[in-house]
Amino acid sequence: MKNDSYEFNVDEKNRPSIERKLTGTTQADSEIAALDLPQRPLIVKWSILFLRAYRHFVPFNIRNRCVFEPSCSHYSEAAIRKHGFLSGAIMTVKRLQRCKPKNGGIDFP
């Protein structure tokens, strides 16, 4: 089996969207998705279940357009885990307002 690898020289702001287009995910997205589901508080658990269902059912071409790392849904999951439901939801809305092709890059909650 032949194992090919490629190296690209891209602007760091564009790296997340290019990596997501080529591989379907980024390292940060994979790490957040691999976290165990919290059992308490229930609003956090249900929010994360909703986000994971969204990522599962939304078409590939829509969910792989995100220009940030982690993607907006993974950012939302991380923000809700770290800051609670209300603060995490507010942070998510602010992140979505910044979501434009020229605003990409690395942005953790």
PATOR-955095 format. One record per residue (C-alpha): y negated, z negated, x negated; residue in one letter. Coordinates in pm, whole numbers, plus 50000, padded with zeros to 5 digits. Layout:
N
YZXA;...
***
This chain:
109
500005000050000M;496665010249859K;493824984849882N;490435002049869D;487204983149836S;483654995149855Y;480404981049734E;477124987249915F;473654979049795N;471724969750111V;468724948550196D;469864912850279E;468074915350616K;470354944450711N;473584930450565R;474774911250877P;474514941051111S;476114964850859I;478954940350783E;479524935051156R;479654972751218K;482154978450936L;484454948350980T;483764936151335G;482544901851220T;480824882450944T;481984852250750Q;479624828650937A;480774842251275D;484414836851178S;483784801351059E;482014791351382I;484664808051600A;487414788951416A;485964754651499L;487934733051741D;486644729952095L;484884696352141P;486234675452430Q;483024655752498R;480384658852633P;481714681952902L;478524702852923I;478944711652553V;482634719652601K;481954742152903W;479024759352729S;481194767952430I;483984780252658L;481454802752833F;480174816452500L;483704823352379R;484564841052706A;481374861652671Y;482384872152318R;485864881352441H;484834902252742F;481584919052634V;482164954552506P;482474958852129F;479424981552097N;477174955352261I;478354924352076R;478254941151734N;474564950451750R;473254916551645C;470964918251341V;471264881551252F;473904860751080E;475434843251261P;475344865151572S;473304851951863C;476344839052054S;477714821751744H;474244807751669Y;474134794152024S;477524777451982E;476464761751651A;473104750251794A;474724734252099I;477324716951881R;474704703751638K;471754695651867H;473314690852212G;473144712652520F;469434711552605L;468014715052253S;470684740752165G;469854761352474A;466124760652388I;466894771352030M;469054799652168T;466264812552392V;463854812252097K;466404830951885R;466924857152154L;463154862852168Q;463224871151795R;466164894751829C;464724928451732K;466114953651483P;463444946351218K;463804908351243N;467354904651114G;468704882450840G;470364848950790I;469304822351041D;471354790751097F;470434763751352P;
***
